[in-house]
């Protein structure tokens, strides 16, 4: 018969609580499973480990002997895990960057490969969210770094640095009535039939929030998972859309559609790299932040 560290930890939990029931609860197993494991230990050592009472359990002499060794073994296991984590930290480092959908799809794919090649032991997780949610996560300490829209940036609770110009534009088919306009206000296009991103995308949520602020709900002909798919449908004359200028400029090389500037601070946004305090970031996050600012994308014209 074999027993493992779980059995020893269960044994210690029973000793610590003075109850098989409470020991089972602390070990997150059923009372029956805990009882069977303790019985197997007793059969293995051919000795009773506990004297069972109606109000709980009491260690036998054999149980007291096992207690000393079990504590020693669990202390050794903890020390081993702590020491091995040193090697884990040396071979694998993890950073999380909170970002909106525009940053995730249009800017970071161009920058991150270079950084990952230069840091082969690093893992980067991109956590997509709306700018307001990113701000809250930074303020609460749930996030270290975030890329947010300047339209939502708080005045005094976070430190920010400009990462990229990130205006939104209106796109439509070349024969659409708005196609020859130089610029449009969001209120001018609210009653159009839209082609949108899927509902969970942070940009689409931001667009819908802006529409609600004008007491309007957008009408969608279709929702699609990417800017490329949206551009193809709009170019075919079905609906209109809003997307980042950078995405539209690239996709105009593939599909034929018109791009019109949108007015207002909401649309003429910047992407800001934000943190509670850049100086208090860990060295890994500080290095990553410096890389992002040093390699920020160049602006493009509509």
C-alpha positions in Angstrom: 0.0 0.0 0.0 1.2 3.5 -0.8 0.3 6.8 0.8 1.1 10.3 -0.4 1.6 13.8 0.9 -2.2 14.3 0.7 -2.7 11.6 3.2 -0.2 13.1 5.6 -1.8 16.6 5.1 -5.2 15.1 5.8 -3.8 13.4 9.0 -2.4 16.8 10.1 -5.7 18.5 9.5 -7.5 16.0 11.6 -5.0 16.4 14.4 -5.2 20.2 14.1 -9.0 20.3 14.2 -9.5 17.4 16.6 -12.2 16.1 14.3 -12.4 13.8 11.3 -15.3 15.7 9.9 -13.5 19.1 10.2 -10.3 17.6 8.9 -12.1 16.3 5.8 -13.7 19.8 5.2 -10.3 21.5 5.5 -8.9 18.9 3.0 -11.8 19.4 0.6 -12.8 15.8 0.6 -15.9 13.9 1.8 -16.0 12.5 5.3 -16.2 8.9 3.8 -13.1 9.5 1.7 -11.2 11.0 4.6 -12.2 8.0 6.9 -11.0 5.5 4.2 -7.6 7.3 3.9 -7.0 7.3 7.6 -8.0 3.7 7.9 -5.5 2.8 5.1 -2.8 4.7 7.0 -3.6 2.6 10.1 -3.6 -0.6 8.1 -0.2 0.3 6.6 1.4 1.0 10.0 -0.6 -1.8 11.7 -1.5 0.6 14.5 -4.4 2.8 15.5 -3.6 6.4 15.0 -6.7 7.9 16.7 -8.9 7.1 19.6 -12.4 8.0 18.3 -14.8 9.7 20.7 -18.3 11.1 20.1 -17.0 14.6 20.3 -13.9 14.1 18.2 -10.6 12.2 18.0 -7.5 11.9 20.2 -4.0 10.7 19.1 -2.7 7.4 20.2 1.0 7.0 21.0 1.5 5.7 17.4 -0.4 8.7 16.2 1.9 11.0 18.1 4.9 9.4 16.5 3.5 9.8 13.0 2.6 13.4 13.8 6.3 14.3 14.5 7.4 12.7 11.2 4.5 14.0 9.2 5.2 17.6 10.2 8.8 17.1 9.3 8.0 15.7 5.9 5.4 18.5 5.1 8.0 21.1 6.2 10.5 19.5 3.9 7.9 19.5 1.0 7.2 23.2 1.5 10.9 24.0 1.6 11.4 22.0 -1.6 8.6 23.8 -3.4 9.9 27.2 -2.4 13.4 26.4 -3.6 12.1 25.0 -6.9 10.1 28.2 -7.5 13.3 30.0 -7.7 14.1 28.0 -10.9 10.6 28.6 -12.2 11.0 32.4 -11.8 14.4 32.2 -13.6 13.0 30.2 -16.6 9.5 31.7 -16.9 8.4 35.3 -16.3 4.8 36.4 -16.9 3.5 39.9 -17.7 -0.2 40.9 -18.3 -1.1 43.9 -20.4 -4.7 45.1 -20.2 -5.7 46.7 -23.5 -8.7 47.6 -25.6 -9.6 45.8 -28.8 -7.9 48.4 -31.0 -4.6 48.1 -29.2 -4.8 44.3 -29.2 -5.5 43.9 -32.9 -3.8 46.9 -34.6 -0.7 47.8 -32.6 0.6 45.1 -30.3 1.0 42.3 -32.9 3.6 44.4 -34.7 5.6 45.2 -31.5 5.4 42.1 -29.2 7.3 39.6 -31.4 10.4 41.8 -31.2 10.1 42.0 -27.4 9.5 38.2 -27.0 12.5 37.4 -29.2 14.7 39.6 -27.0 13.2 38.0 -23.8 12.9 34.2 -24.5 11.9 33.4 -20.9 9.0 35.8 -21.0 5.2 35.1 -21.4 2.9 38.0 -22.2 -0.9 37.8 -21.7 -3.1 40.4 -23.4 -6.3 41.0 -21.4 -8.9 42.7 -23.6 -11.3 45.1 -21.8 -13.0 48.4 -22.2 -11.0 51.5 -21.1 -13.2 52.1 -18.1 -12.8 48.6 -16.9 -9.0 48.8 -17.4 -8.9 52.1 -15.4 -10.8 50.5 -12.5 -8.4 47.4 -12.6 -5.4 49.7 -12.4 -6.8 51.8 -9.6 -7.6 48.7 -7.6 -4.2 47.1 -8.2 -5.7 44.3 -10.3 -3.6 45.4 -13.2 -0.1 46.8 -13.5 -0.1 48.2 -17.0 -3.0 49.1 -19.4 -3.5 50.7 -22.8 -6.6 53.0 -22.5 -8.4 55.5 -24.7 -7.6 59.2 -23.8 -11.3 59.9 -23.9 -11.8 58.0 -20.6 -8.5 58.8 -18.9 -8.8 60.0 -15.3 -7.1 63.3 -14.4 -5.2 62.4 -11.2 -5.5 58.8 -10.2 -3.2 57.3 -12.8 0.0 58.2 -14.6 -0.2 58.0 -18.4 2.1 58.3 -21.5 1.0 58.7 -25.1 1.4 55.4 -27.0 -0.4 56.1 -30.3 -2.8 58.3 -32.1 -5.9 56.1 -32.5 -8.8 57.9 -34.2 -12.0 56.2 -35.2 -13.4 56.6 -38.7 -16.7 55.9 -40.5 -16.6 53.6 -43.5 -19.2 53.1 -46.2 -19.5 51.9 -49.8 -18.2 54.3 -52.4 -21.8 55.0 -53.7 -23.2 55.7 -50.2 -24.7 59.2 -49.7 -22.1 60.0 -47.0 -19.1 58.8 -49.1 -18.1 62.2 -50.3 -18.2 63.9 -46.9 -15.0 65.1 -45.3 -16.1 64.5 -41.8 -19.1 63.4 -39.8 -20.4 63.8 -36.3 -21.5 60.6 -34.6 -25.0 62.0 -34.3 -25.2 62.2 -38.1 -24.8 58.4 -38.6 -26.9 57.0 -35.7 -29.8 55.9 -37.9 -27.6 54.0 -40.4 -27.6 50.2 -40.7 -24.4 49.1 -39.1 -22.0 46.2 -39.5 -20.5 45.7 -36.1 -18.1 43.6 -34.2 -19.3 40.8 -31.9 -21.0 42.1 -28.7 -18.1 41.2 -26.4 -15.5 43.4 -28.3 -14.5 46.4 -26.2 -14.6 48.8 -29.1 -18.2 47.8 -30.0 -19.2 48.2 -26.4 -17.6 51.7 -26.4 -19.5 52.6 -29.6 -22.8 51.4 -28.1 -22.1 53.3 -24.9 -21.6 56.5 -26.9 -24.9 55.9 -28.8 -26.8 55.5 -25.5 -25.4 58.8 -24.3 -27.2 60.3 -27.3 -30.4 58.3 -26.3 -30.1 56.1 -29.3 -29.7 52.3 -30.0 -27.7 51.3 -33.1 -29.3 49.0 -35.6 -27.1 46.1 -36.8 -27.5 44.3 -40.1 -24.7 41.9 -39.1 -22.1 41.3 -36.5 -18.7 39.9 -37.4 -15.5 38.9 -35.5 -12.9 41.1 -37.3 -12.4 44.4 -39.0 -11.4 42.6 -42.2 -14.7 40.8 -42.4 -16.6 44.0 -41.7 -14.7 45.9 -44.4 -15.5 43.2 -47.0 -19.2 43.4 -46.2 -19.3 47.2 -46.2 -17.4 47.3 -49.5 -20.1 45.1 -51.0 -22.7 47.7 -50.2 -24.3 46.2 -47.0 -24.3 48.6 -44.1 -21.8 51.0 -42.6 -19.2 50.7 -39.8 -16.9 52.4 -37.4 -13.3 51.2 -37.0 -9.9 52.5 -36.1 -8.2 54.6 -38.8 -5.2 52.3 -38.8 -7.3 49.2 -39.6 -9.3 51.1 -42.3 -6.1 52.4 -44.0 -4.7 48.9 -44.2 -8.0 47.3 -45.4 -8.5 49.9 -48.1 -5.6 48.2 -49.9 -7.7 45.1 -50.1 -11.3 46.3 -50.3 -12.9 49.4 -52.0 -14.7 51.6 -49.5 -14.8 55.2 -48.4 -13.3 56.5 -45.1 -14.7 59.6 -43.4 -13.3 61.3 -40.3 -15.4 61.4 -37.2 -15.5 64.6 -35.1 -15.4 64.9 -31.3 -13.0 63.8 -28.5 -14.6 60.4 -28.3 -13.6 59.5 -31.9 -10.3 61.4 -32.1 -8.8 59.4 -29.3 -5.2 58.5 -28.3 -4.0 55.3 -26.8 -2.4 55.9 -23.5 -0.1 53.6 -21.6 -1.3 53.8 -18.0 -0.1 52.7 -14.6 -0.7 53.8 -11.0 3.0 54.8 -10.8 5.5 53.8 -13.4 8.4 54.3 -11.0 6.9 51.7 -8.6 6.4 49.0 -11.2 8.5 45.8 -10.9 11.7 45.8 -13.0 10.1 43.5 -15.6 7.0 45.8 -16.0 9.2 48.9 -16.1 11.3 47.4 -18.9 8.2 46.4 -20.8 6.7 49.9 -20.4 9.9 51.6 -21.7 9.9 49.3 -24.7 6.3 50.1 -25.6 6.9 53.9 -25.4 10.2 53.7 -27.2 8.6 51.7 -30.1 5.3 53.4 -30.3 3.6 53.4 -33.7 3.9 56.3 -36.1 0.8 58.4 -36.8 -1.0 58.0 -40.1 -3.2 60.5 -41.9 -6.9 59.8 -42.8 
